[in-house]
Amino acid sequence: MAYFSVSLENLIEHLCGLPGIGPKSAQRIALHLLSIPRDDAIELAKAIVDVKDRVRFCNICYNISEGEICGVCSDERRDNSIICVVEEPKDIIAIERSGSFRGRYHVLGGAISPIDGIGPDELRFTELISRLRDGSAKEIIAATNPNAEGEATALYLAQLVRPLGIKVTRIARGLPVGGDLEYADEITLSRALDGRTEL
């Protein structure tokens, strides 16, 4: 990166620190930012600072929020009897985009990963159990990622919640809509067959 000025190299380096942004993408973004009007660049910088200053975690579910309680938790039309447990706030965004879930959420803040030094105590299981004490929840949906860490987290969640007499379910896994069988791996096909439904 010796071809650029120190300030541009610094911007590229910071952009490389963002998830999913490699050196080439960082360079393209930096050059784009250099070409936009100064006012637009200032508005972008202000938006970043604004998010850092104003956004926090919801006191109930730990979703991202600008107030003490997020929009989902403050929505009285949501079903209190079902809580969907996810790893991160971004998972809520994905589920909400589907428009098919009208219950509540709980964000654990990650997944159990002994290799990374993340055990149950580093996640928000205690806060979930505190929420369940009011007796309104009848079902917990384990919507953790379908990888080793997500599976371990879902199993731990089930062991923790079942003694409370609350049903624990796991999101279905299988083939994506529009996917081809020939390109699916064995585990995905096996889970798709296990989770089949009657037509």
Secondary structure, DSSP 8 states (H G I E B T S, - for coil): -TTS-HHHHHHHHHHHTSTT--HHHHHHHHHHHHHS-HHHHHHHHHHHHHHHHH-EE-TTT--EESSSS-HHHH-TTSEEEEEEEESSHHHHHHHHHHT---EEEEE-SS--BGGGTB-GGGTTHHHHHHHHTTS---EEEE---SSHHHHHHHHHHHHHHGGGT-EEEE------TT--GGGS-HHHHHHHHHT----
